[in-house]
């Protein structure tokens, strides 16, 4: 019999053959959540494939005189082997399951398409967006936390004091603003850069309108005209430090009538995230949902630091 190629790096049969392997997955989740999520997705796909093969055999095979418990066991083992070998292949069910699991666990890659040199490109503001309003990312894989919890914890710790100062100005909980900065920058991995490659410290993607007198970073970004994407150069505010970015964001949210409902309802994670989306802070229709997940992750990380 010809053996199907096994997925590269695939693990042993696991749950598809032995339910006790659940204990090993639980142990792995503590030290390597993304790796555990990947294996869970592959194992679930294997179980699904096994049940599908079983159903197909029952629907197409007629019982014969030679059928007995031995032949039935052999068929089940064959289905199990085929299901395990076919799971985890590129483009399969496990990939979609992994993305869902990563969003639920707050782990993932969080990159945006169309970026030069692998850097996520910022996308267009809403049509008619006022000068100085934030530029938004295109609907894409945004809002997921970084693949390793250590970098996320460092991001939360690094911006805690600046966010507390912004909280005193806006009344919005510091954790919510840290989460939005994390969502916008991929936990600090995706930054708007100056011409010389230095960071702009623009944690919230705020554009530089004609009234902005400070430094400016010019970035190639995606604008939408009549529903069609187009690459254009946009000007973004630049700051001397992340603290300045938080302070400027606090002034914008507090003083702009556009975000009055964000401030009024910013005491709850849902009110904050949905208020930003209703105010047109994002072009991504799932912005509030994604931001809400990052807020949950930030709150969990904050509890570990206190």
Long-range contacts (C-beta under 8 A, 24 or more apart in sequence): 3-85, 4-82, 4-85, 4-86, 5-85, 6-85, 7-42, 7-85, 7-87, 7-88, 7-89, 9-88, 10-42, 10-84, 10-85, 10-87, 10-88, 11-39, 11-42, 13-46, 13-80, 13-84, 14-39, 14-42, 14-43, 14-46, 15-43, 15-44, 15-46, 15-47, 16-43, 16-46, 16-47, 16-50, 16-80, 16-83, 16-84, 16-87, 17-80, 17-84, 33-105, 33-107, 33-149, 34-102, 34-105, 34-107, 34-108, 34-147, 34-148, 37-98, 37-101, 37-102, 37-105, 37-107, 38-94, 38-98, 40-97, 40-101, 41-93, 41-94, 41-95, 41-97, 41-98, 41-101, 42-87, 42-88, 42-94, 43-87, 44-93, 44-94, 44-97, 45-87, 45-88, 45-92, 45-93, 45-94, 45-97, 46-83, 46-84, 46-86, 46-87, 46-88, 47-83, 48-83, 48-93, 49-82, 49-83, 49-86, 49-87, 50-79, 50-80, 50-83, 53-79, 53-82, 53-83, 54-79, 99-141, 102-144, 103-143, 103-144, 103-290, 103-293, 104-293, 106-144, 106-145, 106-152, 106-293, 106-294, 106-296, 106-297, 106-300, 107-144, 107-145, 107-146, 107-147, 107-149, 108-141, 108-144, 108-145, 108-146, 108-147, 109-141, 109-144, 109-147, 110-141, 110-142, 110-143, 110-144, 110-145, 110-146, 110-186, 110-187, 110-189, 110-190, 111-141, 111-186, 111-190, 112-137, 112-138, 112-140, 112-141, 112-142, 112-190, 113-138, 113-140, 114-138, 114-222, 114-231, 116-220, 119-190, 119-193, 120-186, 120-190, 121-219, 121-220, 121-221, 121-222, 122-192, 122-205, 122-219, 122-221, 122-222, 122-234, 122-236, 123-221, 123-222, 123-223, 123-224, 123-283, 124-221, 124-222, 124-223, 124-224, 124-229, 124-283, 125-207, 125-280, 125-283, 126-280, 126-283, 127-224, 129-280, 130-209, 130-258, 131-207, 131-209, 131-210, 131-211, 132-206, 132-207, 132-208, 132-209, 132-211, 132-212, 132-252, 133-206, 133-207, 133-252, 133-256, 133-258, 133-280, 133-281, 134-204, 134-205, 134-206, 134-207, 134-252, 134-281, 135-205, 135-206, 135-207, 135-221, 135-234, 135-236, 136-205, 136-281, 136-282, 136-283, 136-284, 136-287, 137-184, 137-205, 137-282, 137-283, 137-284, 138-222, 138-229, 138-283, 138-284, 139-283, 139-284, 139-285, 139-286, 140-284, 142-183, 142-186, 142-284, 142-290, 143-183, 143-287, 143-289, 143-290, 143-291, 143-293, 143-294, 144-290, 144-293, 144-294, 145-182, 145-187, 145-294, 145-297, 146-186, 146-187, 146-189, 149-301, 151-187, 151-188, 151-189, 152-182, 152-187, 152-297, 152-301, 153-301, 153-304, 153-305, 155-181, 155-182, 155-187, 155-188, 156-182, 156-298, 156-301, 156-302, 156-305, 157-305, 158-188, 158-242, 159-203, 159-242, 159-246, 160-302, 160-305, 161-243, 162-242, 162-243, 162-245, 162-246, 162-247, 163-246, 165-243, 165-246, 165-247, 165-250, 166-246, 166-247, 166-249, 166-250, 169-247, 169-250, 169-251, 169-254, 170-250, 170-253, 170-254, 170-263, 170-266, 171-263, 171-266, 171-267, 172-253, 172-262, 172-263, 172-266, 172-267, 172-272, 173-266, 173-267, 173-272, 175-295, 175-298, 175-299, 175-302, 176-266, 176-269, 176-272, 176-273, 176-295, 176-298, 177-246, 177-249, 177-250, 178-298, 178-302, 179-291, 179-294, 179-295, 179-297, 179-298, 180-204, 180-276, 180-291, 180-294, 181-245, 181-246, 182-294, 182-297, 182-298, 183-290, 183-291, 183-294, 192-217, 192-219, 192-236, 192-238, 193-217, 193-219, 194-238, 200-236, 200-237, 200-238, 200-239, 201-238, 201-239, 201-240, 201-241, 201-242, 201-244, 201-245, 202-236, 202-237, 202-238, 202-239, 202-245, 203-242, 203-245, 203-246, 203-249, 204-245, 204-249, 205-236, 206-236, 206-237, 206-245, 206-248, 206-249, 206-252, 207-234, 207-235, 207-236, 207-237, 208-235, 208-236, 208-237, 208-238, 212-237, 214-238, 214-239, 215-239, 224-283, 269-295, 269-296, 269-299
